[in-house]
Amino acid sequence: MAAKEETKKLQLGVFANDEEHDTVQNGSSFCTKLELYCLVAGIPFEKPILKAGEMGPRGKMPFAIFPSGEIVPDSAKIIEKLQGDDTSNNIDAQLTPDQLVISRLLITTLEESLYFVLVYFAWQDEANWPKTKASFFGGVPWFLRGTISRGARKSLVKALHGQGMGRRPEEEIVSIAKQIIDDTSFLLGERKNLFNTEKLTLADIVLYSMLEQFAYKDLPNNPVGEYLKTKANLMAFTDAVSSEYFPKIHANRNK
Ligand SMILES: N[C@@H](CCC(=O)N[C@@H](CS)C(=O)NCC(=O)O)C(=O)O
């Protein structure tokens, strides 16, 4: 009998991280979301080393290469496909129909509003730009670093302007973020996760992926992160998730 062919694993196209030093799992919250989803759902994966500048088919990160060879862009589409391929991957099956609606609305708020607050502070804010440049482009050869980082920044600042967040004064951006943080903190209450489920659900995963950036990214001008740190329940949730799923990153925060 022929030897059983070794099953190919799912490949996650995510930005590389440095587990010995980084304080966030990934510079991109959408990459953290996809990786955390796979960990929670128990889906084996590999993270191949990507070529410099390699992005997904939509020019964004993350993307995934399925064992069949199919390349799928967008964290939401990748998760949808993983759930369709095997229903045991559907971590939201734990939720009632009402909770599913709240979950979807919260994910949209986090990904379509709070995310752009993060992009504003990381990429547009002058005080923070040197840190973002070092963290995303530190590995690019020095003679290319200036040109490549300036080009990426220009395109993200343009995207922020088009989306609208980049046209707002900073106080307005902070107040939008504070409202989302207040609402999420209220929703979480004293529970260990948003819906008090045995396993994390997708809304918990997206929430963690956004909050770790504000709480632990090294940004000198971070009024949203400072406000988040006043919310004990959100911080306890964030720390519990990193301690369970990303212990090395968690430990780096206290070094
Ligand atoms: N809806 C996408 C959003 C992905 C996304 O915006 N990724 C960012 C990194 S956090 C990106 O690749 N940005 C590059 C660009 O917009 O040019 C998903 O869920 O995967």
The ligand as a Gaussian input file, in Angstrom:
#p B3LYP/6-31G(d) Opt

LIG

0 1
 N      -10.723000      43.469000       4.511000
 C       -9.336000      43.100000       4.512000
 C       -8.516000      44.264000       5.044000
 C       -7.042000      43.983000       4.977000
 C       -6.199000      45.231000       5.138000
 O       -6.677000      46.370000       5.083000
 N       -4.897000      45.002000       5.311000
 C       -3.953000      46.080000       5.440000
 C       -2.928000      45.752000       6.506000
 S       -3.673000      45.833000       8.099000
 C       -3.204000      46.245000       4.136000
 O       -2.757000      45.283000       3.559000
 N       -3.054000      47.483000       3.691000
 C       -2.267000      47.796000       2.539000
 C       -2.948000      48.812000       1.681000
 O       -4.098000      49.170000       1.966000
 O       -2.309000      49.233000       0.707000
 C       -9.154000      41.840000       5.347000
 O       -9.999000      41.567000       6.222000
 O       -8.214000      41.080000       5.120000

